[in-house]
């Protein structure tokens, strides 16, 4: 019985990282040949006051790890076609 309860509790935690890269949806449906370059995406992020510690393209998202001006860490999912954060806007990222 304890194993069944444990499995039921852990299953959502195992599935979470799979969906977390794009909140369960693609960041964009625009073909990759129309995406911004990673350098252009990084410039947009730094222009909004963040320091980038790591960035990469993952699936249909640009995944950018940042620190804000106060040193707080965050992970941003950026639409590579527009350069905008997914699921929020720049005013709510902080």
Protein Blocks (a to p, Z undefined) as FASTA:
>chain_A
ZZmmmmmmmmmmmmmmmmmmnnopafbfcdfklpccfklmmmmmmmnopacfbdcdehja
ccdddddfkopacdddddfknopaehiafklmZZ
